[in-house]
Amino acid sequence: MNNSKIVQVQQRVPLSRGIPLSIQHTFAMFSASVLVPYLLGISPAIALLMNGVGTLIFIFVTKGKSPAYLGSSFAFISPALLVINNPNLGYQYALGGFVVTGFIFMTVAVIVKFAGVKWIDTVLPPAAMGPVVALIGLELAGNAAQNGGIILTETYKSINSKFVIAFIVTLLVAIFGQVLFRGFASAIAILISIITGYAVALGLGIVDFGTVHQASWLAMPNFLTPKFNIEAILIIIPASLVVISEHIGHQVVTSEIVGSNLLEDPGLHRSLFSDGISTSLSGFCGSVPTTTYGENIGVMAITKVYSVWVIGGAALFSILLSFVGKASGLIQSIPAPVMGGVSFLLYGMIAASGIRLMVDEKVDYSKSRNLAMTSLIFIVGLSGAYIKIGSVELKGMCLATIIGIIMGLVFYILDKMQDRKSTRLNSSHGS
């Protein structure tokens, strides 16, 4: 490694280099900033705005010592869709859950400040966390297939060959892009696949430019106020533990890349707290929860540019882009088969990430407890099983997360009881 080429965390770069580097980060975060709001059926403009604002808050709270871009979290797609598709609720009630989630992040940050992070493995050990993460992708697999037009639904009464072509081309570019692209292209493989799929869809005549024509060049993002409902909140908040764990993992990886222990300085409590502020603020304004993102880490690893000034520049570009109405209209004109092709791979990668977590943590399935925990979480999450308490219905990943937490705590208590029993036996033998 040539250390002379490394740009350190708090090092400034000339504008001639800083601007293209910042734009690069903005585009690398495309899937995080655009895909999530698209899948939830809201304008991406508000997400672009709040992700940019959230990133600036993150930089400020962490004293400019932790380079991270906050993007829209995929972990909340599944529970948010449950709330949105509930005829008695809707997106504004999902926003209420997002606000509460942000406060949970901040509460956990305070706990981390005084108690450290070891307790998280007790509440949700790797044998539980892995399948919960996997469920995020597996639950959404059907939606990707529906958007792609490759299965018959109420929307698609018959298979449209043009839709299938656009879907397959987008999916293949996304797959082979992950494998074959090098350098910066590999960091934006998803963006390249969307552009390619869009071009193919344009050639096939399935792109509707109505939203682009109707949009003005300058426009205010669509702000929405949250509504609060206990059912919606209970559906949303289990995903917060997944994001907290993901956040910790990202900070560990980023620490390794930049060569500084970010968990200690500026401290995990600061990064979590700023993530919480950003998420609650997003919920209050009509956007989706935020979190640190792997794409951001990938770009830093490739470029060796760790400067928070570059990250801050990317946030400013995201904010500026949110006020360009034509840009939002263009994003909304992307055909469902194109987004379906991207989502098809993306959801699979999320599911695979859960499996990878179990492998990385070396979960021992010769231990019956680990096997039982993982098995039960998967079957609860995928079986359609649900628990209804009053008007609150918990199912899928939400119910599986709660089951995982309960099992983790029960096994922890049993271990402590067993340790005490062993201690007493040893004491009696010693006497």
N, C-alpha and C positions, 0 to 999 in steps of 0.2 A: 504493500500500500504506500502510495506517495502522500505523506502527511502534509506536504506543502499545498496540496490541492484541496485539503479539507477546510471548509468554512465553518467555524465553531458557532455554538448556539447563540451567543450574544454579539457575534461579529457582524458588522454592517457590510453590505456589498454595494458597489456602484450601481446607480440606477440603470445603466446600460445592460448590466447583468441581472440586477434584481427584478426588473419588470418582467422579462421573459421567464425567469425562474418562478416568479409568483403566478403568472398565467398558467405555467405548466402544472403547478399544484392545484389550481382551480379546476383545470380540465381533468386531472387525475382523480379528483373528488366528484366527478360527474355523477357516478352511480349513487353515491351517498347523498348528494344534494338534490338530485332530480328523480331518480328511480323510485325512492320511497314515497315521496308525495304523489307521484304519478300513480303508483299502485293503490294508494289510499283515496285517489280521486280528487285531490286538491291541486290548486295551482302551485307549480314549483317555485314561483317568485317569492312567496313568503318563507319557504325553506331556505332559499339562497340568501335571503336577507338575514334570517335568524342564525343560520350556520356561520355567516360572516361575523355577526355581532357576538355570538357565543365564542367564537375563536378569539376575538379581541379581548373578551372578558377572561378567557382562560389564560391568555398571555399575561394580562394584568395581575390576576390573582396569584399566578405562579412566579411572579416577579421576573418574567422574561427568561426563565431558566429551563423551561420545558417546551420544546418545539412540538406542537400538536395542533392539527386542524380538526375541529369538531364538525362531524357530518351527521346526517339523519340516520338514526339507528334502525337496522333491519329487525332487531329483536322484538320490536313492538308492532310489526306489521300484522302478525296473526291475531294477537289479542285486540288490536285496534279495529281490525275488520269485523271481529265478533260484535264489538260495540256499534260500529257504523252500520252493520247489516241488521241490527236489532231494530224492529219497527218502533219500539218504545224509546229508543235512545237516539244515536246518531253521532256525527263527528264532533259536535261541541261537547258532548259528554265524554268522548275519548280525550279531548283537550283537558277536561277536569282531571282525568286520570294521569295525564302527562304532568300537570302541575304538581299533583301529590307525589308523583315519582321523583321529581326534582327535589322536593323536600326530604324524601327518603335518602337520596344521594347525600344531601347536606348533613342529615342526621348520622349516616354511616361514616361520613368524613370526620365528624366530631368523635365518634367511637374509635375510629382508626387512630386519631390523634393521641388518644389515651390508652388504647388497648391493643394496637397493632392490627395485623390482618390474619393471624392464624385462625381466628374464630370462624372465618368464612368457609374454610375447609371442613369445619365441624357442621355448620349449618347446611352446606351443600357440597359434599365431598366429590372428587373427580368422577366416581362411579355414578353419581347423580347428575353432576353438571354436564358431563359429556352427552348423555342422551337428551337432556333438556335442550342443549344447543342444537343437537341434531333434529329435534322435533320442530324447531323454528322453520327449517327448510322442508322437512317432510310434510308438515301440515299444509304448506303453501304449494306443493307440487301440482295439485289438481288445478289451482288457479292459473299457473303457468301454462298448463296444457290447454285450458279453456281459452285463455288469451291468444294462444298460438293458433287456435282454430283447428286443432288436430283431433279433437273429440267433439261429439255432438252435444249441444247444450240448448237451452232456451233461446240463446242469442244466435247460435250457429245450428240451423236445422239440417244443413248438409255441408259436406266438406268442400271448401272453396280452394281450388288448386292454386290460385294466386296467393292466398293467405299461407298455404302450406309451403310454397316456394320461398316467400319472404321469411317465414319462420325458420326453415331449414338453413338458408343462406346465413341468416343472422347467427344462428346457433353454431354452425360450422366455423365461421370466422371467430366467434368468441372462444370456441374450444381450441382451435389451432393457434389462435393468437396467444393464448396462455402458454402454449408449448413452444412455439416457433419464434415469436417476436423477441427481440433483444433490446436492451437499453430502455430508453423512455417509452418506446412503443409497447413494451410488455406491461408497463404501469398503466397505460390507457387502453388496454386491449378491449375492454368493455365499450369504451367510447368509440373505438374504431369499428367494432362490430355493429353498433347502433347506426353509425354513419353509413356503413356498407349496406345494412339492411334497409335503411331509409332510402338509399339510392335505388336499390332493387325494387322496393315498393313503389317508388316514384315512376320507375320504368313500367311497372305493371298496372299503373293507374289506380292505386288503392290509397293514395294520400289525399286527405281532405284539407285544403288550405283555408277553410272558412275561418278558423280561429286566428290565423295569421292576418288575414284581410281585416277582420273586425278589430284587432288589437291596434292601439296607438303606439307610436314609438316610445313615448314616455308614459308610464302608468304607475300608480301606487299598488303595491302588493295588497292582496285581499286579507285584511285583518279580521279575525273572529275572536269573540270572547268565549271563555270556557263555561260550561255548565257542570254542576257537580251532582253525582248520583252514586250511592254506595255500591250498587251493582256494577256499574262501569269501572269504578275505582278498583274494586276487588278483582275484576277481570284483567286490568292493565298492570297493576303493581307487581305481580310475580315475575314479570320480565325484568324488573329492576335488578334483581340479584344476578341475572345472566349478564346484564350490561356492566354491573360493578365488577364482576369477575373478569369480563372482557377488558375493561378499563385497566385493571391491575396488570393483566397480561401484556397489554400494549405499552404500558409504562416500563415494564421489565425489558421488553424487546427494544424499546427506544433507548433505554439506559445503556444497553449493550452496544447499540449503534453509535451513540454519541460519546461513549466512554465516560459516563458520569452516572452515579447512582441517583436517579430522579426520585426514587421512593423516599430517600432521606433529604435531599435538597433539590427542589423546594419542598419535597414531602408529598406523600400520597394523599394526605388529608387536604392539601391545597388543590391538587388536581381534581380530586373527587368533588370537593366543595364547588369549584368553578364549573364543573360539569353539571352539578345540581342547579346552580344559579341559571346556567344557560338553558337547561331543560325546562325549568319552571317558567322562565321568561318566554320561551318558545310556546309553551302551553297557553300562557296568558295572551299571546299575540296571534295564535291560530296555526302555529307550526308544530312539527313533530319533535320528539325527544332527540337529544344530541348525544354523541359519544365520540371518543377518539377513534381514528380509523386506520386500518392496515394499509390502504392506498398511500396515505401520507407517509407512513413509515417506509414503504417500498420506494417511493420517490427519493427520500433522504438517503436510503441505502445505496441507490444507484448513482445519485449525483454527488454524494459526499458534502452536500450543502445542508447544514443543520440550523441555519440562522433563523431566529424567531422573527427577524425583520422581513425575511422572504415569506414566512407563514402569514405574518400580519398583512403583507401586500396581497397575498392570495385572498385573505378575508375581505379586504377592501374591494377587490375585483368582484367577488361574489356579491357584495352589497350593491355595487354599481349595476351589476347585471340584473339584479332583482327589479330595478326600476325601468328596464327596457322591455316594454310590453310586447314588442315583436318577437323578442327572444323567448318569452314565456309562451306566446302563441305558437311558435315554431316547435317548441318542446311538446306542447299538447297535441300537435298535429302528427306526432309519431304514431303510426298504425299499431293496433293491439298485437298483431302477429310478430312485429319487430320486437316489441317489449316482451312478448311471450318467449321469443327465442333467447333473449338475454336472461330473463327470469328463470327459464328452464335450467340453464347452467348455474346461475347464481344460487338458486335454492338448493341445488345439488351440492354446491360448494359449501354452503352453510351447514348442510347435513353432514358432509364429510369433515368439516371443521370440528364438529362434536365428536366424531370418531377419532380424529387426530388428537383431540384433547385427551381422550382416554389412553391412547397409545403413548403420547408424550409424558403423561403422568404415571405410566407403567402400572395401570390398574390391574391387579392380580385377580383373575376370574377363577382361580382355583379356590379362592375364599368364597364361601357360599353367600355371605352377606353382600358382596359386590355384585355377584351374579343375580341375586334376588332383587337388589335395588335397581340395577339397570333394566332387568326384565320387566319389573312392575311399572317403571316410568314409561318405557316404550309402549307397553300394552295399554296403559291408562291413556296415554297421549294419542294413540292411533285408533283405539277401539270405538271411539264415539261415546265412551262412558262419561257421565256427568253427575254432578251433585247440585241439587237445587235447595237453597236455604232461603225461604221466603220468595222474594222476586229475583234473588241472585242465583245465576246459573254459572257454575265453574266447570270447564271441560278443556280438553286438548292440552296444550303446553301449560296453561295456567294451573289446571288441576294437577298435572304431572309434577310441576315445580313444588307445589304445596305438599304432595305426597313424598317427594324427595327430601324436603326439609324435615318433615315429621320423622321419616325413616332415619335420616342423619342424626337427629337429636336422640331418638330412641336407642340407636346403636351406641352413641356417645355415652348415654346414661348407663347402658348395660356394661360398657367397657369400664367405666368408673367403678361400678358396683363389683365387677369381677376383680379389678385391681385391689380394691379394699379387702375383698375376701381373701385374695392371695397374700396380701400384707398381713392380715390377721393369722392366717395359717402358718406363715413363715415365722411370725412372732411367737406363736404357740410352740412350734417345733424348736425354736431357739431357746426357749425357756425350759 
